[in-house]
Amino acid sequence: MKFFQTFLFSILFLGCAPAMAQIQSDAQLAGKASYIQGMEAFENEEFEKARELFLAARRNLEAASGVNYALADTYLQLDDLPNAALFGKQAVEAEPENKWYRLKLAQIYRAAGRNQATLDELITLLNFYPDDFDALYMLADTYNDYGEFLKSNETLDEILKLTGPDIQVLLMKFRNFEALAVPDSAVAQLEKVRQIDPDNLEMLNMLGEYYVRNGERDSAKNVLSDALNRNARDPQSLINLAGIYLDEQKWDSAGTLLTDFIGDPLIEAEDKMNIARFLYARVQQDSQNIQLRIETERVLDALTESESGYGPAFTLAGEFYAQTAQPEKALENLERANELLPEDDIAWRQRLQLLMSQERYEEAIDVGQKADESVPDDAFIQFFVGSAYMLTDQNRKAEEWLQNATRAPARRPFKSIVYSTLGDVRANLEKHEASDEAYELALRYDPENDNAMNNYAYNLSVRGESLERAKELALKAIEVAPENAAYLDTVGWVYFKLGDYDRAKRFIDASIKTGAASAEVLEHMGDVEEQLGNMEEARSWWQQALEKDSTRTHLQDKIN
């Protein structure tokens, strides 16, 4: 920008000013003032203001090629390409041999997608200045943009003759050869760059990755080992080399390489985390690979040991152990994560989810209350606590927590789950109108929430209300999950309430045949058989239900 300012100022005086001894008119003075103010506005990126000032300067200055150039650049910044081209062309016509005018016009034509016009300007410029680096480089880049990779490389070769080895030029040749699918020539350019700048780790990693893509793993290992010899603590080189070992199924080699890196006390914790995340991602891609899992465990254990005060390390370890069915180790790491980083909502959620899956509801309530203090108004935390209260028959407290969860920010599908569970709790409290309202909201947030459909339908059927609505919901639920025992039983029970005992028996029988039927389903079958007049069969089903769940003592009266 400073060059732009100085350059245009000199153009103004050389191209459109009278001799210093000559007296300048008021118009000329006003034009120069507008021009200088326009440059200041341009430099401050006030392009609309700059445009008006340059136009004012142009009206007061004759043969103002520099002002035309300034206007062309300003219109380019405003993305007004027709006007940019108009003033750029006028600047070039006034001074055909001016390098910067032609470069700007070529840039404008290129932005407008006028391919041939761009090339014509650059070739004309090179007729005046055949060895100009800027023109040659822009020409090569333009050929590259237009997919003329061979012509681009020919131009780049001309530059290399003038400048000698140049990293920027060699990298463009590399991209051209890549586009031409000539891997040997492409990699040769990277090797030349390596010779020019052997300590450039970014370049060494690019070269290593390119060798890997072309199946030359030994060459890749050689380059990446060179990178690590230059900086043993470069995480990207380490990840790339470890990735090769993993692709070669050398799990222990990769694990040892990464564990040693993790154990280095001079390496930043975040760099170690990137290594651990890399390995964890590989486990997720190949979850059945026991060797890879073991090496990942070693790396994560080394991470939490070497960075014992770094909370995210324990969150990651907790997630890994939860995903690999090691709940106790997961809970141990997540508890430490909560201590170190109490504002980490992810760690609290994972810990609560694990406790709920293990049916440790009282513990979940205790942990959830602590989580709510550290991360208030979190819908997931409030939902887990509310669900734990519901599953320990503390429905009033469950309702309070779940109501709070409905007010917290969350995505629509999760909102639906919260409202559905709130509907269950209110049904338990016999708040039937409020329960129905919660179920309706659940289905409004997610019309495909099959659990809400089923539970809403079942509660309606138990009350004997809105049975046609219950049937509609129950049938839609089994469309989503046709093998769900509870859903099949709900359909059967709705038909039972409608007096359609044949259909009721068929759906409840289908529920039992899934092998996942509860004692309640067995009792329902007994009730159906009773209505069909099959008392012996009814008693048999009631007896099976009582044997499955001895707390259902009311069945003894039915049997008797």
C-alpha positions as CSV (number, residue, x, y, z in Angstrom):
1,M,0.0,0.0,0.0
2,K,2.9,2.4,0.8
3,F,4.4,1.7,-2.6
4,F,1.0,2.4,-4.2
5,Q,0.9,5.7,-2.5
6,T,4.4,6.8,-3.4
7,F,4.1,5.5,-7.0
8,L,0.8,7.3,-7.7
9,F,2.1,10.5,-6.2
10,S,5.1,10.4,-8.5
11,I,2.8,9.7,-11.5
12,L,0.7,12.6,-10.6
13,F,3.6,15.1,-10.7
14,L,5.4,13.5,-13.7
15,G,2.4,12.6,-15.8
16,C,0.0,15.5,-15.2
17,A,1.7,18.4,-13.4
18,P,3.2,21.4,-15.1
19,A,6.8,22.5,-14.6
20,M,7.4,23.6,-11.0
21,A,8.1,27.1,-12.2
22,Q,4.7,27.3,-13.9
23,I,1.9,28.7,-11.8
24,Q,-0.7,26.1,-11.1
25,S,-4.4,26.9,-11.6
26,D,-7.0,26.6,-8.8
27,A,-8.5,23.5,-10.6
28,Q,-5.1,21.8,-10.7
29,L,-4.6,22.5,-7.0
30,A,-8.1,21.2,-6.2
31,G,-7.4,18.1,-8.3
32,K,-4.2,17.3,-6.5
33,A,-5.8,17.9,-3.1
34,S,-8.6,15.5,-4.1
35,Y,-6.1,13.0,-5.3
36,I,-4.1,13.0,-2.1
37,Q,-7.2,12.7,0.0
38,G,-8.3,9.8,-2.3
39,M,-5.1,8.0,-1.6
40,E,-5.6,8.4,2.1
41,A,-9.1,7.0,1.9
42,F,-7.9,4.1,-0.3
43,E,-5.2,3.3,2.3
44,N,-7.9,3.3,5.0
45,E,-10.0,1.0,2.8
46,E,-12.7,3.6,2.5
47,F,-13.2,2.7,-1.2
48,E,-16.5,4.5,-1.8
49,K,-15.0,7.7,-0.5
50,A,-11.7,7.1,-2.5
51,R,-13.7,6.7,-5.7
52,E,-15.5,10.0,-5.3
53,L,-12.3,11.8,-4.6
54,F,-10.4,10.3,-7.5
55,L,-13.3,11.2,-9.8
56,A,-13.1,14.7,-8.6
57,A,-9.4,14.8,-9.2
58,R,-9.9,13.4,-12.7
59,R,-12.3,16.3,-13.5
60,N,-9.6,18.9,-12.5
61,L,-6.5,17.3,-14.0
62,E,-5.7,16.8,-17.6
63,A,-4.0,13.7,-19.0
64,A,-4.3,12.1,-15.5
65,S,-3.2,8.6,-16.3
66,G,-2.2,8.1,-12.7
67,V,-5.7,9.0,-11.5
68,N,-7.2,6.5,-14.0
69,Y,-4.9,3.9,-12.6
70,A,-6.1,4.8,-9.1
71,L,-9.7,4.6,-10.2
72,A,-9.1,1.2,-11.8
73,D,-7.7,-0.1,-8.6
74,T,-10.5,1.4,-6.5
75,Y,-13.3,0.0,-8.7
76,L,-11.5,-3.4,-8.6
77,Q,-11.7,-3.2,-4.8
78,L,-15.4,-2.4,-5.1
79,D,-15.9,-5.4,-7.4
80,D,-17.1,-3.1,-10.1
81,L,-15.2,-4.8,-12.9
82,P,-16.6,-3.0,-15.9
83,N,-15.6,0.4,-14.6
84,A,-12.3,-1.0,-13.3
85,A,-11.5,-2.3,-16.9
86,L,-12.6,1.0,-18.4
87,F,-10.2,3.2,-16.4
88,G,-7.5,0.6,-16.5
89,K,-7.6,0.6,-20.2
90,Q,-7.5,4.4,-20.4
91,A,-4.4,4.4,-18.2
92,V,-2.7,1.8,-20.4
93,E,-3.6,3.7,-23.6
94,A,-2.0,6.8,-22.2
95,E,1.2,5.1,-21.2
96,P,1.5,1.8,-23.1
97,E,4.9,0.8,-21.7
98,N,4.0,1.3,-18.1
99,K,4.5,-2.0,-16.4
100,W,2.2,-1.4,-13.4
101,Y,-0.7,-0.2,-15.5
102,R,-0.7,-3.3,-17.7
103,L,-0.3,-5.6,-14.7
104,K,-3.3,-4.0,-13.1
105,L,-5.4,-4.3,-16.3
106,A,-4.4,-7.9,-16.6
107,Q,-5.5,-8.5,-13.0
108,I,-8.8,-6.8,-13.7
109,Y,-9.4,-8.9,-16.8
110,R,-8.5,-12.1,-14.9
111,A,-11.0,-11.2,-12.1
112,A,-13.6,-10.8,-14.8
113,G,-12.9,-14.2,-16.3
114,R,-11.7,-12.6,-19.6
115,N,-9.0,-15.2,-20.2
116,Q,-7.7,-14.2,-23.6
117,A,-7.6,-10.5,-22.7
118,T,-5.6,-11.3,-19.6
119,L,-3.0,-13.3,-21.6
120,D,-2.9,-10.6,-24.3
121,E,-2.0,-7.9,-21.8
122,L,0.7,-10.0,-20.1
123,I,2.3,-11.0,-23.4
124,T,2.3,-7.4,-24.6
125,L,3.9,-6.4,-21.3
126,L,6.6,-9.1,-21.8
127,N,7.3,-7.7,-25.3
128,F,8.4,-4.5,-23.5
129,Y,10.0,-6.2,-20.5
130,P,10.9,-9.9,-21.5
131,D,12.7,-10.6,-18.2
132,D,10.2,-9.1,-15.8
133,F,9.6,-11.5,-12.9
134,D,6.2,-10.1,-12.0
135,A,4.8,-10.4,-15.5
136,L,6.2,-13.9,-16.0
137,Y,4.9,-15.1,-12.7
138,M,1.5,-13.7,-13.3
139,L,1.5,-15.3,-16.7
140,A,2.4,-18.7,-15.3
141,D,-0.2,-18.4,-12.6
142,T,-2.8,-17.4,-15.2
143,Y,-2.0,-20.4,-17.4
144,N,-2.3,-22.6,-14.2
145,D,-5.8,-21.1,-13.5
146,Y,-6.9,-21.8,-17.0
147,G,-5.6,-25.4,-16.9
148,E,-2.8,-24.9,-19.4
149,F,-0.3,-26.6,-17.1
150,L,2.4,-27.2,-19.8
151,K,2.5,-23.5,-20.8
152,S,2.6,-22.6,-17.2
153,N,5.6,-24.8,-16.6
154,E,7.3,-23.4,-19.7
155,T,6.9,-19.9,-18.3
156,L,8.1,-21.0,-14.9
157,D,11.2,-22.5,-16.5
158,E,11.9,-19.0,-18.0
159,I,11.7,-17.5,-14.5
160,L,14.1,-20.2,-13.1
161,K,16.7,-19.3,-15.8
162,L,16.5,-15.7,-14.7
163,T,16.4,-16.2,-10.9
164,G,17.9,-19.6,-10.3
165,P,16.2,-22.0,-7.8
166,D,13.2,-20.3,-6.3
167,I,10.8,-22.1,-3.8
168,Q,7.7,-20.2,-4.9
169,V,8.3,-21.1,-8.5
170,L,9.2,-24.7,-7.8
171,L,6.0,-25.2,-5.8
172,M,3.9,-23.9,-8.7
173,K,5.7,-26.4,-11.0
174,F,4.9,-29.1,-8.4
175,R,1.2,-28.3,-8.5
176,N,1.2,-28.2,-12.3
177,F,2.9,-31.7,-12.5
178,E,0.4,-33.0,-10.0
179,A,-2.5,-31.7,-12.1
180,L,-0.8,-33.4,-15.1
181,A,-0.6,-36.6,-13.1
182,V,3.1,-36.9,-13.6
183,P,4.2,-37.9,-10.0
184,D,7.9,-38.4,-10.7
185,S,8.3,-34.8,-12.1
186,A,6.1,-33.5,-9.3
187,V,8.2,-35.1,-6.5
188,A,11.4,-33.9,-8.2
189,Q,10.2,-30.3,-7.7
190,L,9.7,-30.9,-4.0
191,E,13.2,-32.5,-3.7
192,K,14.6,-29.4,-5.3
193,V,12.8,-27.3,-2.6
194,R,14.3,-29.7,0.0
195,Q,17.8,-28.9,-1.3
196,I,17.2,-25.2,-1.1
197,D,15.7,-25.2,2.4
198,P,16.5,-28.5,4.1
199,D,15.3,-27.3,7.5
200,N,11.8,-26.5,6.3
201,L,9.7,-29.0,8.3
202,E,6.5,-28.0,6.5
203,M,8.1,-28.9,3.2
204,L,9.5,-32.2,4.5
205,N,6.1,-33.2,5.7
206,M,4.5,-32.3,2.3
207,L,7.2,-34.4,0.6
208,G,6.6,-37.3,3.0
209,E,2.8,-37.1,2.5
210,Y,3.3,-37.1,-1.3
211,Y,5.5,-40.2,-1.2
212,V,2.9,-41.9,0.9
213,R,0.1,-41.0,-1.6
214,N,2.2,-42.6,-4.4
215,G,3.0,-45.7,-2.4
216,E,6.6,-45.0,-1.8
217,R,6.6,-45.6,2.0
218,D,10.3,-46.1,2.4
219,S,11.1,-42.8,0.8
220,A,8.4,-41.2,3.0
221,K,9.9,-42.7,6.1
222,N,13.3,-41.4,5.0
223,V,12.1,-37.9,4.6
224,L,10.0,-37.9,7.8
225,S,12.9,-39.4,9.8
226,D,15.0,-36.5,8.4
227,A,12.4,-34.1,9.7
228,L,12.5,-35.6,13.2
229,N,16.3,-35.6,13.2
230,R,16.1,-31.8,12.6
231,N,13.3,-31.4,15.2
232,A,12.4,-34.4,17.3
233,R,9.5,-32.5,18.8
234,D,7.7,-31.7,15.6
235,P,4.2,-33.2,16.1
236,Q,3.2,-33.2,12.4
237,S,6.3,-35.2,11.3
238,L,5.6,-37.6,14.2
239,I,1.9,-38.1,13.2
240,N,2.9,-38.7,9.6
241,L,5.6,-41.2,10.4
242,A,3.3,-43.0,12.9
243,G,0.6,-43.1,10.3
244,I,2.9,-45.0,8.0
245,Y,3.7,-47.5,10.7
246,L,0.0,-48.0,11.3
247,D,-0.7,-48.5,7.6
248,E,2.0,-51.1,7.7
249,Q,0.3,-52.7,10.7
250,K,3.4,-52.1,12.8
251,W,1.3,-51.2,15.8
252,D,4.1,-51.5,18.4
253,S,6.4,-49.3,16.4
254,A,3.8,-46.6,16.1
255,G,2.9,-46.9,19.8
256,T,6.5,-46.7,21.0
257,L,7.1,-43.7,18.8
258,L,4.1,-41.8,20.1
259,T,4.5,-42.9,23.7
260,D,8.0,-41.6,23.8
261,F,6.8,-38.3,22.4
262,I,4.0,-38.1,25.0
263,G,6.5,-38.7,27.8
264,D,8.8,-35.8,26.8
265,P,8.4,-33.1,29.5
266,L,9.5,-30.4,27.1
267,I,6.6,-30.8,24.7
268,E,3.5,-28.7,25.2
269,A,0.4,-30.4,26.5
270,E,-1.7,-29.4,23.4
271,D,0.8,-30.9,21.0
272,K,0.6,-34.2,23.0
273,M,-3.2,-33.9,22.8
274,N,-3.0,-33.7,19.0
275,I,-1.0,-37.0,19.0
276,A,-3.5,-38.7,21.3
277,R,-6.5,-37.4,19.2
278,F,-4.8,-38.7,16.1
279,L,-4.4,-42.2,17.5
280,Y,-7.9,-42.2,19.0
281,A,-9.4,-41.3,15.6
282,R,-7.6,-44.4,14.1
283,V,-9.1,-46.6,16.8
284,Q,-12.6,-45.3,15.9
285,Q,-11.9,-46.2,12.3
286,D,-10.7,-49.7,13.2
287,S,-12.6,-50.5,16.5
288,Q,-12.0,-54.2,16.4
289,N,-8.2,-53.9,16.2
290,I,-7.1,-55.1,19.7
291,Q,-3.4,-54.2,19.1
292,L,-4.2,-50.7,18.0
293,R,-6.5,-50.3,21.0
294,I,-3.8,-51.4,23.4
295,E,-1.2,-49.0,21.9
296,T,-3.8,-46.2,22.2
297,E,-4.4,-47.1,25.9
298,R,-0.6,-46.9,26.5
299,V,-0.5,-43.4,24.8
300,L,-3.5,-42.1,26.8
301,D,-2.1,-43.5,30.1
302,A,1.2,-41.8,29.3
303,L,-0.6,-38.6,28.5
304,T,-2.6,-38.5,31.8
305,E,0.5,-39.4,33.7
306,S,2.8,-36.8,32.2
307,E,0.1,-34.1,32.1
308,S,-1.6,-34.9,35.5
309,G,-2.9,-31.3,35.8
310,Y,-4.3,-31.0,32.2
311,G,-8.1,-31.5,32.2
312,P,-8.7,-32.1,28.5
313,A,-6.3,-35.1,28.6
314,F,-8.6,-36.8,31.2
315,T,-11.7,-36.0,29.2
316,L,-10.2,-37.6,26.1
317,A,-9.1,-40.7,28.1
318,G,-12.6,-40.9,29.6
319,E,-14.2,-40.8,26.2
320,F,-11.9,-43.5,24.9
321,Y,-12.4,-45.9,27.8
322,A,-16.2,-45.4,27.6
323,Q,-16.1,-46.2,23.9
324,T,-14.1,-49.3,24.5
325,A,-16.4,-50.7,27.2
326,Q,-14.1,-50.0,30.2
327,P,-16.6,-48.0,32.3
328,E,-14.6,-47.9,35.6
329,K,-11.5,-46.5,33.9
330,A,-13.7,-44.1,32.0
331,L,-15.4,-42.9,35.2
332,E,-12.0,-42.5,37.0
333,N,-10.6,-40.3,34.2
334,L,-13.8,-38.3,33.9
335,E,-14.0,-37.6,37.6
336,R,-10.4,-36.2,37.4
337,A,-11.4,-34.1,34.4
338,N,-14.3,-32.7,36.4
339,E,-11.9,-31.8,39.3
340,L,-9.4,-30.1,37.0
341,L,-11.8,-28.5,34.6
342,P,-15.2,-28.1,36.2
343,E,-16.5,-25.9,33.3
344,D,-16.0,-28.8,30.8
345,D,-19.6,-29.7,30.1
346,I,-18.6,-32.7,27.8
347,A,-16.8,-34.5,30.7
348,W,-19.8,-34.0,33.0
349,R,-22.2,-35.3,30.4
350,Q,-20.1,-38.4,29.6
351,R,-19.7,-39.2,33.3
352,L,-23.5,-38.9,33.9
353,Q,-24.3,-41.0,30.8
354,L,-22.0,-43.7,32.1
355,L,-23.5,-43.7,35.6
356,M,-27.0,-43.9,34.1
357,S,-26.1,-46.8,31.8
358,Q,-24.8,-48.7,34.9
359,E,-28.0,-47.9,36.7
360,R,-26.1,-46.0,39.4
361,Y,-28.9,-43.5,39.7
362,E,-28.3,-42.2,43.2
363,E,-24.7,-41.5,42.3
364,A,-25.8,-39.9,39.1
365,I,-28.1,-37.5,41.1
366,D,-25.2,-36.5,43.3
367,V,-22.8,-36.0,40.4
368,G,-25.4,-34.2,38.4
369,Q,-26.1,-31.7,41.2
370,K,-22.4,-30.8,41.3
371,A,-22.3,-30.6,37.5
372,D,-25.3,-28.2,37.6
373,E,-23.4,-25.9,39.9
374,S,-20.3,-25.8,37.6
375,V,-22.3,-25.8,34.3
376,P,-25.7,-24.2,35.0
377,D,-28.5,-24.3,32.5
378,D,-27.2,-27.3,30.6
379,A,-30.1,-29.3,29.1
380,F,-28.2,-32.6,29.0
381,I,-27.1,-32.4,32.7
382,Q,-30.5,-31.4,33.9
383,F,-32.1,-34.2,31.8
384,F,-29.8,-36.9,33.3
385,V,-30.6,-35.8,36.8
386,G,-34.3,-35.6,36.1
387,S,-34.2,-39.1,34.5
388,A,-32.3,-40.5,37.5
389,Y,-34.9,-39.1,39.9
390,M,-37.6,-40.7,37.7
391,L,-35.9,-44.1,37.8
392,T,-35.7,-43.9,41.6
393,D,-39.5,-43.1,41.8
394,Q,-38.8,-39.5,42.9
395,N,-41.2,-38.1,40.3
396,R,-41.8,-34.7,41.9
397,K,-38.0,-33.9,41.8
398,A,-37.8,-35.5,38.4
399,E,-40.5,-33.1,37.1
400,E,-38.6,-30.1,38.5
401,W,-35.3,-31.0,36.8
402,L,-36.9,-31.9,33.5
403,Q,-38.9,-28.7,33.4
404,N,-35.7,-26.8,33.8
405,A,-34.2,-28.9,31.0
406,T,-37.0,-27.8,28.7
407,R,-36.0,-24.2,29.2
408,A,-32.3,-24.7,28.5
409,P,-30.9,-24.3,25.0
410,A,-30.8,-27.6,23.0
411,R,-31.4,-28.9,19.5
412,R,-35.0,-29.9,18.5
413,P,-34.5,-33.7,18.6
414,F,-33.1,-33.6,22.2
415,K,-35.8,-31.1,23.2
416,S,-38.3,-33.8,22.1
417,I,-36.6,-36.4,24.3
418,V,-36.8,-34.1,27.3
419,Y,-40.5,-33.4,26.8
420,S,-41.2,-37.1,26.2
421,T,-39.6,-38.0,29.5
422,L,-41.4,-35.1,31.2
423,G,-44.6,-36.6,29.9
424,D,-43.7,-40.0,31.4
425,V,-43.0,-38.3,34.8
426,R,-46.3,-36.4,34.8
427,A,-48.1,-39.6,33.9
428,N,-46.6,-41.2,36.9
429,L,-47.8,-38.3,39.0
430,E,-51.3,-38.7,37.4
431,K,-51.1,-35.1,35.9
432,H,-52.8,-36.4,32.8
433,E,-53.6,-33.1,31.1
434,A,-50.0,-31.8,31.7
435,S,-48.6,-35.2,30.6
436,D,-50.5,-35.1,27.3
437,E,-49.3,-31.5,26.7
438,A,-45.7,-32.6,27.2
439,Y,-46.1,-35.5,24.8
440,E,-47.6,-33.2,22.2
441,L,-44.7,-30.8,22.5
442,A,-42.3,-33.7,22.2
443,L,-43.9,-34.7,18.9
444,R,-44.0,-31.1,17.7
445,Y,-40.2,-30.8,18.2
446,D,-39.6,-34.2,16.6
447,P,-42.5,-35.9,14.7
448,E,-40.5,-39.1,14.4
449,N,-39.9,-39.6,18.1
450,D,-41.2,-43.1,18.3
451,N,-40.7,-43.4,22.1
452,A,-42.9,-40.4,22.7
453,M,-45.5,-41.9,20.3
454,N,-45.5,-45.2,22.1
455,N,-45.6,-43.9,25.7
456,Y,-48.3,-41.3,24.9
457,A,-50.4,-44.0,23.2
458,Y,-50.0,-46.3,26.1
459,N,-50.9,-43.7,28.7
460,L,-54.0,-42.8,26.7
461,S,-55.0,-46.5,26.5
462,V,-54.5,-47.1,30.2
463,R,-56.9,-44.2,30.9
464,G,-59.2,-45.3,28.1
465,E,-59.2,-41.9,26.5
466,S,-58.7,-40.7,22.9
467,L,-58.3,-44.3,21.8
468,E,-58.3,-43.6,18.1
469,R,-55.5,-41.1,18.6
470,A,-53.7,-43.7,20.7
471,K,-54.1,-46.2,17.9
472,E,-52.7,-43.8,15.3
473,L,-49.6,-43.1,17.5
474,A,-49.0,-46.7,18.4
475,L,-49.2,-47.9,14.8
476,K,-46.8,-45.2,13.7
477,A,-44.3,-46.1,16.5
478,I,-44.1,-49.8,15.2
479,E,-43.5,-48.5,11.7
480,V,-40.3,-47.0,13.1
481,A,-39.3,-49.9,15.3
482,P,-41.3,-53.0,14.2
483,E,-39.4,-55.4,16.5
484,N,-39.8,-53.4,19.7
485,A,-41.6,-55.6,22.2
486,A,-43.0,-52.7,24.2
487,Y,-44.3,-51.0,21.1
488,L,-46.0,-54.2,19.9
489,D,-47.6,-54.6,23.3
490,T,-48.9,-51.0,23.2
491,V,-50.6,-51.6,19.9
492,G,-52.2,-54.8,21.3
493,W,-53.3,-53.0,24.5
494,V,-54.9,-50.2,22.5
495,Y,-56.9,-52.8,20.5
496,F,-57.8,-54.5,23.8
497,K,-59.3,-51.2,25.0
498,L,-61.1,-50.8,21.7
499,G,-62.6,-54.3,22.3
500,D,-60.8,-55.8,19.3
501,Y,-59.5,-58.9,21.2
502,D,-58.3,-60.9,18.2
503,R,-56.0,-58.1,17.0
504,A,-54.9,-57.5,20.6
505,K,-53.9,-61.1,21.0
506,R,-51.9,-61.1,17.7
507,F,-49.9,-58.0,18.6
508,I,-49.2,-59.1,22.1
509,D,-48.2,-62.5,20.9
510,A,-45.8,-60.8,18.5
511,S,-44.4,-58.9,21.4
512,I,-43.8,-62.1,23.4
513,K,-42.1,-63.8,20.5
514,T,-39.4,-61.1,20.4
515,G,-38.1,-62.7,23.6
516,A,-37.9,-59.2,25.2
517,A,-41.4,-59.1,26.7
518,S,-41.8,-57.8,30.2
519,A,-44.0,-59.2,33.0
520,E,-46.6,-56.5,32.1
521,V,-46.9,-57.9,28.5
522,L,-47.4,-61.5,29.9
523,E,-50.2,-60.1,32.1
524,H,-51.8,-58.4,29.1
525,M,-51.9,-61.7,27.3
526,G,-53.6,-63.2,30.3
527,D,-56.2,-60.4,30.2
528,V,-56.8,-60.9,26.5
529,E,-57.3,-64.7,27.0
530,E,-59.8,-63.9,29.9
531,Q,-61.9,-61.7,27.5
532,L,-61.8,-64.5,24.9
533,G,-63.1,-66.9,27.6
534,N,-59.9,-69.0,27.8
535,M,-59.5,-69.0,31.6
536,E,-56.9,-71.7,31.8
537,E,-54.7,-69.9,29.3
538,A,-55.3,-66.6,31.1
539,R,-54.2,-68.1,34.5
540,S,-51.1,-69.6,32.9
541,W,-50.0,-66.2,31.5
542,W,-50.7,-64.5,34.8
543,Q,-48.6,-67.1,36.6
544,Q,-45.7,-66.6,34.2
545,A,-46.0,-62.8,34.8
546,L,-45.9,-63.3,38.6
547,E,-42.9,-65.6,38.3
548,K,-41.1,-62.9,36.2
549,D,-41.9,-60.1,38.6
550,S,-42.8,-61.1,42.1
551,T,-43.8,-57.6,43.0
552,R,-47.0,-57.8,40.9
553,T,-48.9,-59.4,43.9
554,H,-52.3,-58.3,42.5
555,L,-51.9,-61.2,40.0
556,Q,-52.4,-63.7,42.7
557,D,-56.0,-62.5,43.1
558,K,-56.5,-62.9,39.3
559,I,-55.1,-66.4,39.4
560,N,-57.3,-67.4,42.3
